[in-house]
Amino acid sequence: MTQRTWGHGAIRLLRGNITEIRADALVTAANDGLRGGGGVDGAIHRAGGPEILEACRRIGGCPTGQAVATTAGELDARWIIHAVGPIWQGGNRGEAELLASAYRQSLRVLADLGGSSIAFPSISTGVYGYPLEAAATVALGAVARHLELETQPSDVTFVLFDARTFDTYTRALETLSASGD
Ligand code: AR6
């Protein structure tokens, strides 16, 4: 585990399965139809039970770069935040801004709900094909900026599923910390 205090809060990096984490909100990497799917979204829907997909159906969808909250069903959290990251199309289709926005909007949704702790997966770097190093820099940069400007949520954990993702985020956080000194 790696932890850095930042602005009004802290960024923590963990290797693991996000469904086993306790936080006010767990973020899932959703699609714009909120239809459920594979990867981290499949894991969240399986572990949380059918109530989550029912809530998604009622909402109906969420544009890329945005985020919406639902019940967390049986998971040890108050909410699931469904964040829609971009599908990688080569890097010239606004992917970086859309990815940063997915993180920012998730933080904003939780701030509006009054929550203070949030766990993110590595959005867009699975099926959606976003190059990992670039995604880690965008993800950590967006969260760091939020912590500098806002007081809530203040406790941000990235739950990274495999060694390569964890190592890449760890290096990106070191780079970000060095540039912020
Ligand atoms: N906990 C934490 N991270 C996980 C878990 C888990 N249990 N399972 C997988 N990951 P992906 P995307 C990691 O494909 O690229 C779905 O079908 C995974 O190793 O889940 O944003 C949605 O419904 C990778 O590092 O999300 C969408 O249609 C990261 O989570 C689409 O996939 C993201 O991989 C979204 O694709």
Boltz pocket constraint, residues with backbone or C-beta under 6 A from the ligand:
constraints:
  - pocket:
      binder: B
      contacts: [[A, 16], [A, 17], [A, 18], [A, 19], [A, 29], [A, 30], [A, 31], [A, 35], [A, 36], [A, 37], [A, 38], [A, 39], [A, 40], [A, 41], [A, 42], [A, 43], [A, 44], [A, 85], [A, 86], [A, 121], [A, 122], [A, 123], [A, 124], [A, 125], [A, 126], [A, 127], [A, 128], [A, 129], [A, 130], [A, 159], [A, 160], [A, 161], [A, 162], [A, 165]]
      max_distance: 6.0
